[in-house]
Amino acid sequence: MANVNHSTLTDPYLHEPKGVAAASNGSVYFADGVGSGGWEHLAHYVGGYVAFDATSPTTQVLTTILAPLNPPFSLAENSGFTALSTPNARLRYDEPEAMICNINFAASIRHTASPDHNIELALYKNGVAIAGAHVIQTSSNAVWQNMNLTGQVELNATDYIEIYTKADASITLELASAYLTIKGVYKS
């Protein structure tokens, strides 16, 4: 066989990069910096939501101890996650690539007790609080308010994200809607 430079090849002699036959759909090649590399997904994402219903909102009794917010999430756009409802509401990451993820949660809330009460939300990964991802807001009785929570964390296969909540007294929280977004990029 004659020596031919790859740069001079034309169709149909061009070929795909090594390993493409085993690469999963949507993956891209990442060099490892030492002459090799592998096929990985560049990103994974999910949108989990509680559908809007201000007439018959989802309710949950809050105590003074942080506990999982437990309305089941429906999935919107999804790549690599599963919505779980047991033992409580959570989104589980199911892909093999490590991802650095931005997490955002927004909810329309109110409570049924008088007077005003402080309500807290916190992001948890695998049952452990994510540092810095904890907010508090004073909520007025029977007035809808929006709470937002954000954080960033590394996710690996089977890691899961939950929202925890508590109040400064035992109250019934009403949730008219909620949206949990996780957007991850490949951690090389």
C-alpha positions as a Python dict, from the first residue, in 0.01 Angstrom:
ca = {
    (1, 'M'): (0, 0, 0),
    (2, 'A'): (128, 344, -88),
    (3, 'N'): (200, 599, 183),
    (4, 'V'): (-79, 859, 174),
    (5, 'N'): (-117, 1159, 402),
    (6, 'H'): (-456, 1185, 570),
    (7, 'S'): (-476, 1548, 461),
    (8, 'T'): (-496, 1439, 97),
    (9, 'L'): (-782, 1189, 140),
    (10, 'T'): (-1119, 1264, -13),
    (11, 'D'): (-1457, 1089, 10),
    (12, 'P'): (-1510, 792, 33),
    (13, 'Y'): (-1169, 739, 197),
    (14, 'L'): (-1228, 971, 492),
    (15, 'H'): (-1297, 788, 818),
    (16, 'E'): (-1454, 861, 1154),
    (17, 'P'): (-1236, 910, 1466),
    (18, 'K'): (-1132, 605, 1667),
    (19, 'G'): (-1399, 466, 1896),
    (20, 'V'): (-1693, 625, 1714),
    (21, 'A'): (-1862, 287, 1663),
    (22, 'A'): (-1900, 246, 2041),
    (23, 'A'): (-1977, 614, 2117),
    (24, 'S'): (-2329, 683, 2244),
    (25, 'N'): (-2564, 914, 2058),
    (26, 'G'): (-2487, 1282, 2122),
    (27, 'S'): (-2141, 1227, 2268),
    (28, 'V'): (-1832, 1424, 2165),
    (29, 'Y'): (-1463, 1337, 2177),
    (30, 'F'): (-1257, 1485, 2461),
    (31, 'A'): (-878, 1472, 2450),
    (32, 'D'): (-713, 1372, 2777),
    (33, 'G'): (-396, 1578, 2721),
    (34, 'V'): (-166, 1275, 2700),
    (35, 'G'): (-231, 1158, 2345),
    (36, 'S'): (-563, 983, 2388),
    (37, 'G'): (-918, 1063, 2489),
    (38, 'G'): (-1272, 935, 2500),
    (39, 'W'): (-1632, 993, 2400),
    (40, 'E'): (-1841, 1180, 2656),
    (41, 'H'): (-2165, 1378, 2662),
    (42, 'L'): (-2097, 1750, 2670),
    (43, 'A'): (-2404, 1828, 2879),
    (44, 'H'): (-2707, 1685, 3058),
    (45, 'Y'): (-3014, 1874, 3180),
    (46, 'V'): (-3360, 1839, 3325),
    (47, 'G'): (-3663, 2049, 3408),
    (48, 'G'): (-3882, 1908, 3684),
    (49, 'Y'): (-4203, 2088, 3766),
    (50, 'V'): (-4517, 2093, 3977),
    (51, 'A'): (-4800, 2206, 3750),
    (52, 'F'): (-4967, 2539, 3831),
    (53, 'D'): (-5281, 2515, 4045),
    (54, 'A'): (-5364, 2812, 4267),
    (55, 'T'): (-5719, 2689, 4331),
    (56, 'S'): (-5623, 2351, 4481),
    (57, 'P'): (-5252, 2388, 4552),
    (58, 'T'): (-5025, 2110, 4669),
    (59, 'T'): (-4990, 2126, 5048),
    (60, 'Q'): (-4731, 2007, 5296),
    (61, 'V'): (-4705, 2050, 5672),
    (62, 'L'): (-4376, 2216, 5766),
    (63, 'T'): (-4211, 2189, 6103),
    (64, 'T'): (-3907, 2363, 6252),
    (65, 'I'): (-3678, 2085, 6121),
    (66, 'L'): (-3554, 2077, 5761),
    (67, 'A'): (-3730, 1796, 5572),
    (68, 'P'): (-3778, 1711, 5203),
    (69, 'L'): (-4033, 1911, 5008),
    (70, 'N'): (-4241, 1631, 4870),
    (71, 'P'): (-4457, 1716, 4570),
    (72, 'P'): (-4380, 1473, 4285),
    (73, 'F'): (-4204, 1634, 3989),
    (74, 'S'): (-4317, 1590, 3629),
    (75, 'L'): (-4037, 1609, 3374),
    (76, 'A'): (-4015, 1862, 3092),
    (77, 'E'): (-3699, 1858, 2882),
    (78, 'N'): (-3473, 1581, 3005),
    (79, 'S'): (-3134, 1432, 2922),
    (80, 'G'): (-2990, 1194, 3179),
    (81, 'F'): (-3224, 1228, 3481),
    (82, 'T'): (-3511, 1038, 3642),
    (83, 'A'): (-3788, 1186, 3858),
    (84, 'L'): (-3844, 976, 4171),
    (85, 'S'): (-4122, 997, 4429),
    (86, 'T'): (-3997, 745, 4686),
    (87, 'P'): (-3883, 776, 4954),
    (88, 'N'): (-3959, 1140, 4861),
    (89, 'A'): (-3952, 1376, 4561),
    (90, 'R'): (-3609, 1399, 4397),
    (91, 'L'): (-3433, 1415, 4062),
    (92, 'R'): (-3166, 1146, 4011),
    (93, 'Y'): (-2875, 1178, 3767),
    (94, 'D'): (-2832, 854, 3569),
    (95, 'E'): (-2538, 906, 3331),
    (96, 'P'): (-2175, 790, 3376),
    (97, 'E'): (-2006, 1127, 3308),
    (98, 'A'): (-1927, 1353, 3601),
    (99, 'M'): (-2108, 1684, 3551),
    (100, 'I'): (-2071, 2026, 3713),
    (101, 'C'): (-2432, 2135, 3754),
    (102, 'N'): (-2612, 2464, 3809),
    (103, 'I'): (-2937, 2411, 3998),
    (104, 'N'): (-3224, 2657, 4015),
    (105, 'F'): (-3553, 2618, 4200),
    (106, 'A'): (-3844, 2860, 4194),
    (107, 'A'): (-4178, 2815, 4370),
    (108, 'S'): (-4499, 3010, 4425),
    (109, 'I'): (-4585, 2963, 4793),
    (110, 'R'): (-4810, 3080, 5072),
    (111, 'H'): (-4917, 2941, 5408),
    (112, 'T'): (-5244, 2913, 5592),
    (113, 'A'): (-5136, 3020, 5941),
    (114, 'S'): (-5149, 3366, 6088),
    (115, 'P'): (-4930, 3573, 6151),
    (116, 'D'): (-4629, 3592, 5914),
    (117, 'H'): (-4377, 3309, 5927),
    (118, 'N'): (-4022, 3254, 5807),
    (119, 'I'): (-3989, 2978, 5548),
    (120, 'E'): (-3656, 2828, 5446),
    (121, 'L'): (-3556, 2631, 5135),
    (122, 'A'): (-3230, 2442, 5088),
    (123, 'L'): (-3076, 2228, 4814),
    (124, 'Y'): (-2958, 1881, 4913),
    (125, 'K'): (-2743, 1630, 4725),
    (126, 'N'): (-2775, 1269, 4839),
    (127, 'G'): (-2935, 1384, 5167),
    (128, 'V'): (-2659, 1636, 5248),
    (129, 'A'): (-2698, 2015, 5232),
    (130, 'I'): (-2518, 2187, 4943),
    (131, 'A'): (-2303, 2464, 5092),
    (132, 'G'): (-2443, 2812, 5029),
    (133, 'A'): (-2769, 2687, 4873),
    (134, 'H'): (-3007, 2792, 5152),
    (135, 'V'): (-3254, 3083, 5156),
    (136, 'I'): (-3510, 3229, 5397),
    (137, 'Q'): (-3811, 3451, 5338),
    (138, 'T'): (-4086, 3592, 5555),
    (139, 'S'): (-4416, 3470, 5416),
    (140, 'S'): (-4749, 3639, 5477),
    (141, 'N'): (-5064, 3445, 5545),
    (142, 'A'): (-5273, 3383, 5230),
    (143, 'V'): (-5048, 3597, 5002),
    (144, 'W'): (-4874, 3423, 4712),
    (145, 'Q'): (-4499, 3487, 4700),
    (146, 'N'): (-4216, 3355, 4491),
    (147, 'M'): (-3907, 3192, 4644),
    (148, 'N'): (-3590, 3124, 4446),
    (149, 'L'): (-3300, 2901, 4533),
    (150, 'T'): (-2978, 2837, 4343),
    (151, 'G'): (-2664, 2629, 4382),
    (152, 'Q'): (-2385, 2448, 4202),
    (153, 'V'): (-2253, 2099, 4261),
    (154, 'E'): (-2082, 1803, 4093),
    (155, 'L'): (-2313, 1514, 4005),
    (156, 'N'): (-2207, 1157, 3933),
    (157, 'A'): (-2417, 855, 3838),
    (158, 'T'): (-2701, 789, 4089),
    (159, 'D'): (-2657, 1121, 4273),
    (160, 'Y'): (-2987, 1292, 4346),
    (161, 'I'): (-3109, 1643, 4421),
    (162, 'E'): (-3385, 1728, 4670),
    (163, 'I'): (-3538, 2048, 4804),
    (164, 'Y'): (-3564, 2069, 5183),
    (165, 'T'): (-3785, 2314, 5367),
    (166, 'K'): (-3886, 2424, 5716),
    (167, 'A'): (-4064, 2711, 5891),
    (168, 'D'): (-4027, 2892, 6223),
    (169, 'A'): (-4343, 2712, 6346),
    (170, 'S'): (-4559, 2422, 6238),
    (171, 'I'): (-4760, 2551, 5939),
    (172, 'T'): (-4923, 2421, 5623),
    (173, 'L'): (-4734, 2534, 5315),
    (174, 'E'): (-4931, 2573, 4992),
    (175, 'L'): (-4744, 2533, 4665),
    (176, 'A'): (-4918, 2673, 4354),
    (177, 'S'): (-4628, 2578, 4126),
    (178, 'A'): (-4259, 2494, 4129),
    (179, 'Y'): (-3979, 2439, 3881),
    (180, 'L'): (-3645, 2266, 3944),
    (181, 'T'): (-3385, 2305, 3667),
    (182, 'I'): (-3051, 2122, 3659),
    (183, 'K'): (-2801, 2202, 3382),
    (184, 'G'): (-2471, 2016, 3383),
    (185, 'V'): (-2156, 2033, 3173),
    (186, 'Y'): (-1896, 1759, 3142),
    (187, 'K'): (-1623, 1772, 3406),
    (188, 'S'): (-1303, 1683, 3226),
}
